[in-house]
Amino acid sequence: MEQLARPYRSVLYIPGSKARALEKAKGLPVDAIIFDLEDAVAVEEKAAARALLAETLTAGGYGPRMKIVRINGLDTEWGAADVAAMKNVGADAILLPKVNSAADVQALADLLGDTPIWAMMETPLGILNAAEIAAHPQLTGFVLGTNDLAKDLNTRFRADREPLLTSLQLCLLAARAHGVVAIDGVYNAFKDEEGLRAECEQGRDMGFDGKTLIHPAQVAIANEAFAPSEAEIDLAKRQIAAFEAAEAAGQGVAVVDGKIVENLHIVTARQTLSKAKAIAALEG
C-alpha cells in the first residue's frame, strides 16, 4: 500500500524492554506499532532493550502492521547505538524524539541510510519549525507528543485541548503541505473510554490520520473513530455515481441529499473509499 493509503488509525506504543508485550503485540488489531526505546525504558535497561528489540524485529511476525522504532535522542549516550542496531532489522521507520529543526532530521539521516524517518513533534521550537521539518525528503511522518508539549507550554489540561489547538493545527498544515502522515498525541486516562472517543473524534475531525495509544484497551475505539463509517462510505459511492452521471450529461456539478457535489467532493469521496478498502485489506 502506498504511504497515505495505508491506515494509521491506531498507533500503539510498546516498551522495547518488555518481551511479553512485544509478543502480545503480534496479535493486536493495530495499524502500527511504535517500539519504544526512549521514554518507556529505564536508563539501566537501555542496552538490554535495544538488543531484545533488534532480535525481536529480525525474527518478524508482525504481519502488515507498520513497525516504527522510537530511538533515544542523538544528544544522549544511547542514540547513536540505537541507530546502529535498528537500521537493518526491518523497521518501516525510525522515530526521532524532540525534533527541533530539519537539521535534527538530517543528523539522523546521515547515520541511518535510506530508512524513512518520523519526527516527534513535542517542543515549542519543533512546532514553530514544522514546515521545514516536514519538507525534509526523508521525513514521512509526524507524531504529536502532546504531554511534553503541554509541559513546555505550561498549559493546563482541558478536555477540549484548546491550549494545544494552535500547535496541533500548525503540524497538520505542515504535514498536509508536504504529504506527511500526522498522528495525534496520546490520551492518558486509558480507562476513560468516553474521553478517549471524544478526543479521537476531535483529532479525526481536525484531519489527523490516527492516534497514538498507550494501552491495548484503547485500540478498538481509535480504529472505529478513524475509519470511514458505513454512512460515509454510502455517501461517497452516491456522490461519485451522481457526479459521473452529471458529467456524462455535460454538467459540472451534481446534487446529492440536497447538496452540491463538485469535483473537489469527488476527490474526498474517492479517498474515503480508498481508505475503507485499505482497512478491509489490512483486517482481512
C-alpha positions in Angstrom: 0.0 0.0 0.0 1.2 3.5 -0.7 2.1 5.6 2.2 -1.0 7.7 2.5 -3.4 4.9 1.6 -2.1 2.7 4.5 -4.3 3.1 7.5 -2.8 4.7 10.6 -5.9 4.6 12.8 -4.3 3.1 15.9 -0.5 3.5 16.6 0.3 1.7 19.8 3.4 2.4 21.9 5.1 -0.8 23.1 8.2 -0.7 25.5 11.2 -2.3 23.8 12.2 -3.8 27.1 9.1 -5.9 27.7 9.4 -9.3 25.9 5.8 -10.3 26.8 4.3 -7.1 25.5 6.4 -7.4 22.3 5.0 -10.9 21.7 1.4 -9.9 22.6 1.5 -7.0 20.1 1.8 -9.5 17.2 -1.8 -10.4 17.7 -3.3 -7.0 18.4 -5.6 -5.3 15.7 -3.4 -2.2 15.5 -2.4 -0.5 12.3 1.1 0.5 13.5 3.4 -0.1 16.5 5.9 2.3 18.0 8.6 0.1 19.6 9.9 2.5 22.2 13.5 2.6 23.3 13.1 6.1 24.8 10.6 7.2 27.5 9.2 3.7 28.2 12.6 2.2 29.0 14.6 2.9 32.2 18.2 4.0 32.0 19.6 0.8 33.3 17.6 -1.2 30.7 18.5 0.8 27.6 21.2 -1.6 26.3 19.2 -4.8 27.0 16.0 -3.3 25.4 18.0 -2.4 22.3 19.3 -6.0 22.0 15.9 -7.5 22.7 14.1 -5.3 20.1 16.7 -6.0 17.4 16.3 -9.7 17.9 12.5 -9.4 18.0 12.2 -7.4 14.9 14.7 -9.5 13.0 12.6 -12.6 13.8 9.4 -10.8 12.5 5.9 -11.9 13.0 4.1 -8.5 13.0 2.3 -9.1 9.7 1.0 -6.0 7.9 1.4 -3.7 11.0 3.7 -0.8 10.4 6.8 -1.1 12.5 8.2 2.2 13.9 11.1 2.3 16.3 11.5 5.3 18.6 15.1 5.7 19.4 16.7 7.8 22.1 17.8 11.3 21.0 21.1 11.6 19.2 22.2 14.0 22.0 22.0 11.1 24.5 24.6 8.4 25.2 22.2 5.8 23.6 21.1 7.4 20.4 23.9 6.5 18.0 23.9 2.9 19.3 20.1 2.7 18.8 20.5 3.8 15.2 23.3 1.3 14.5 21.2 -1.5 16.0 17.9 -0.6 14.3 18.9 0.4 10.8 18.9 -3.2 9.4 16.3 -5.1 11.4 13.3 -4.4 9.2 11.8 -1.3 10.8 9.5 0.6 8.5 10.5 3.9 10.0 12.7 5.4 12.8 11.0 7.9 15.1 13.3 10.7 16.4 12.2 12.3 19.7 12.2 16.1 20.3 12.8 17.2 16.8 13.5 20.9 16.7 14.6 21.5 13.1 15.3 19.9 9.8 18.9 19.7 10.8 17.9 17.2 13.5 16.3 15.1 10.9 19.4 15.3 8.7 21.7 14.3 11.5 19.7 11.1 11.8 19.6 10.6 8.1 23.4 10.8 7.9 23.6 7.8 10.3 20.6 5.9 9.1 20.7 5.4 5.4 17.5 5.2 3.4 15.0 4.1 6.1 12.1 6.6 6.4 12.2 9.0 9.4 9.3 10.1 11.6 9.5 13.1 13.9 8.2 13.5 17.4 6.6 17.0 17.4 6.8 17.8 21.1 8.8 21.0 21.6 7.8 24.7 21.0 10.7 25.1 18.6 9.8 22.0 16.7 6.2 23.2 16.3 7.4 26.6 15.0 9.7 24.8 12.5 7.1 22.2 11.5 7.1 23.2 7.8 10.8 22.9 7.3 10.8 19.6 9.2 8.0 18.2 7.1 9.9 19.3 3.9 12.9 17.1 4.6 13.0 14.5 1.8 13.4 11.5 4.2 10.7 12.7 6.6 7.4 10.8 6.1 5.6 11.0 9.5 4.7 13.3 12.4 3.8 12.0 15.8 2.4 14.7 18.2 4.0 14.5 21.7 1.2 16.4 23.5 2.4 15.5 27.0 5.8 17.0 26.5 4.4 19.9 24.6 1.9 20.8 27.2 4.6 20.7 29.9 6.9 23.1 27.9 4.0 25.4 27.1 2.9 25.4 30.8 -0.7 24.7 29.7 -3.4 23.2 31.9 -5.3 20.1 31.0 -8.6 20.8 29.3 -10.9 18.2 27.7 -11.3 20.4 24.6 -7.5 20.8 24.3 -8.0 24.4 23.4 -4.5 25.4 24.7 -2.9 23.0 22.2 -5.0 23.6 19.1 -2.6 26.1 17.5 0.2 23.6 17.8 -1.9 20.7 16.5 -3.0 22.7 13.5 0.4 24.0 12.7 1.7 20.4 12.5 -1.3 19.4 10.4 -0.7 22.3 8.0 2.9 21.4 7.6 2.1 17.7 7.2 -0.5 18.2 4.5 1.6 20.7 2.7 4.4 18.1 2.3 2.5 14.8 2.1 3.4 13.6 5.6 1.4 11.3 7.8 0.2 13.1 11.0 -0.7 11.1 14.2 -2.4 12.7 17.1 -1.0 12.5 20.7 -1.9 10.0 23.4 -4.9 10.1 25.7 -3.5 9.4 29.2 -6.6 8.2 31.0 -6.6 4.7 29.4 -9.7 3.5 31.3 -11.8 6.5 30.3 -13.5 5.3 27.1 -15.8 8.2 26.6 -13.0 10.7 27.0 -10.8 8.8 24.5 -13.6 8.6 22.0 -14.2 12.3 22.2 -10.5 13.1 21.7 -10.3 10.6 18.8 -13.3 12.2 17.1 -11.7 15.7 17.7 -8.4 14.6 16.1 -10.2 12.9 13.2 -12.3 15.9 12.5 -9.2 18.1 12.6 -7.6 15.9 10.0 -5.2 13.6 11.8 -4.7 10.1 10.3 -4.9 8.3 13.6 -4.0 8.4 17.3 -1.1 7.2 19.3 -2.2 4.8 22.1 -0.7 3.7 25.4 -2.8 0.7 26.1 -4.3 -2.1 24.0 -7.7 -1.3 25.6 -7.7 1.9 23.5 -7.3 0.2 20.1 -10.9 -0.6 19.2 -12.1 3.0 19.9 -9.3 4.5 17.8 -9.9 2.0 15.0 -13.6 2.9 14.9 -13.2 6.6 15.1 -10.6 7.0 12.3 -12.3 4.6 9.9 -14.9 5.7 7.4 -18.4 4.9 8.8 -20.9 3.0 6.8 -22.9 6.2 6.2 -19.7 8.0 4.9 -19.0 5.1 2.6 -22.5 5.1 1.3 -22.5 8.8 0.7 -19.1 8.6 -1.1 -20.5 6.0 -3.5 -23.6 8.0 -4.2 -21.6 11.2 -4.8 -19.3 9.5 -7.3 -22.3 7.9 -9.1 -24.2 11.2 -9.3 -21.2 13.2 -10.4 -20.3 10.7 -13.1 -23.9 10.8 -14.3 -23.8 14.6 -14.3 -20.5 14.6 -16.3 -22.0 12.2 -18.8 -24.8 14.7 -19.3 -22.4 17.6 -19.8 -22.8 19.1 -16.4 -20.0 20.1 -14.0 -21.9 19.6 -10.7 -24.4 17.1 -9.3 -26.8 17.3 -6.3 -26.8 14.6 -3.6 -29.1 14.9 -0.5 -29.8 18.5 -1.4 -26.2 19.5 -1.5 -24.0 20.5 -4.4 -21.3 17.9 -5.4 -18.3 19.2 -7.3 -15.0 17.6 -8.3 -13.4 18.5 -5.0 -16.0 16.5 -3.2 -15.3 13.5 -5.5 -11.6 13.7 -4.6 -12.6 13.3 -0.9 -15.1 10.6 -1.8 -12.5 8.5 -3.6 -10.1 8.9 -0.7 -12.9 7.7 1.7 -13.4 4.5 -0.4 -9.7 4.0 -0.8 -9.2 4.2 3.0 -12.1 1.8 3.6 -10.6 -0.6 1.1 -7.1 -0.4 2.7 -8.6 -1.1 6.1 -10.5 -4.1 4.8 -7.3 -5.4 3.3 -5.4 -4.9 6.5 -8.0 -6.6 8.6 -8.6 -9.4 6.1 
